Amino acid sequence: MSDSKTKISTHEGKENPSNSSEDVDLGFSMRMSENQPEHIPDMFPIRPDTKGPKSVGILLIFGAIFLFFQAYGDVSLHQAEDLSTAEVEMLLVTPNSQGDGSENVSIEQYQEFHDAARESGGYALRGYGLGVASIMLFVGGILLFLLKGSGAKLALSGAFTGMASGIGGSLLVKGAADTHLVGVLLLTYEITAYFCGVCMFMCAGVAALPLINARARLALYPEQKVVFKTDAEE
């Protein structure tokens, strides 16, 4: 576009009325460019958060190791046809000492419970299910530490797998306990079912954090950008 000179008219008042209508040229011009930006850049851009997903990955790795030992214990119980007398006595010392003696569990009763729990498939379901879940959480945690978006999805799937198998297996074991056990041990196996569900639910929540948080998600998926638009821009 052509340059346009800005002129300002000055009025000196009553002393010089003859110059009141004259324009004064200040000697500078203003150029208006046609390539003015229509959209002002965002002053507060969302930056990727790499520390969050890595921290979540480390937590998932430790959680997977804990689940693996729990799964190993359940698989060992499923494969053990008979428990030794020393093992059963060690398990029954604390529960039997907390009652008045009228509801003590004998070694034969606990062995019957163990056989019923094995036949119901509770140990197998919980053990193998938590084993698979621990592997998925472990691999997902490593991928998250490497800022791979698939790690969060894999860990989340593992958490739901562990939740389903853990609660289902615990309920089967609790059913066997209701039939063959009495006293404090009944409450113990009931609490175990709830505890397993709560732990896996928390694990699923932790695994989902990188997918929910905008900055963490941007670190996992750099090609996805979050843009805020006003009503006038839509």
Secondary structure, 3 states (H helix, E strand, C coil): CCCEEEEEECCCCCCCHHHCCCEEEEEEEECCCCCCCCCCCCCCCCCCCCHHHHHHHHHHHHHHHHHHHHHHHHHHHHHCCCCCHHHHHHHHHHHHHCCCCCCCCCHHHHHHHHHHHHHHCHHHHHHHHHHHHHHHHHHHHHHHHCCCHHHHHHHHHHHHHHHHHHHHHHHHHHHHHHHHCCCHHHHHHHHHHHHHHHHHHHHHHHHHHHHHCHHHHHHHCCCCCCCCCCCCCC
